[in-house]
Amino acid sequence: MATLTMQRVFDAEPTRVFEFLTQTDNLLNWWGPEGTIIRDHSLDFSKVGPWFAVMIGPEGGSAKVGGQVLEVSTPHAIELTLSFMMEEGQGPESTIRVEVSASDAGGTHLLLTQTGLDPAHIDDMMNKGWNAALLRLENLVNKIN
């Protein structure tokens, strides 16, 4: 299994960034790649428990993802599991941990670590998934400042 690690710095206070990582209304605006909308969901990372989301891609295809929120340490970190839900059952599970802290240069440092990935999927998760989603998050966070 492989690990994906990504870092970003946002021009916003850590508590504000954490709200975008955990609150349903905020998650619905950035969770997923560019052009993705979320149809059905139980998307709340502010408390421990199950979650799911049905994502509709720009070409109309859908994918159901879900898992468990394992930890919420407000306003510093969240940890959750993620797997794709397929007709034949649940796909491989990975664990995502997102940590936020004050940046030395001001703003917020975000560290995302996803473990338990198939090495063949790292590039897709980074380039088609997280890069696009984190850019959406950055644009939203910066809009409110």
Secondary structure as UniProt FT lines:
FT   STRAND          2..10
FT   HELIX           14..22
FT   HELIX           24..27
FT   TURN            28..30
FT   TURN            34..35
FT   STRAND          37..42
FT   STRAND          49..56
FT   TURN            58..59
FT   STRAND          62..73
FT   TURN            74..76
FT   STRAND          77..86
FT   TURN            87..88
FT   STRAND          89..90
FT   STRAND          94..102
FT   TURN            104..105
FT   STRAND          108..117
FT   HELIX           119..121
FT   HELIX           122..123
FT   HELIX           124..130
FT   HELIX           131..143
//
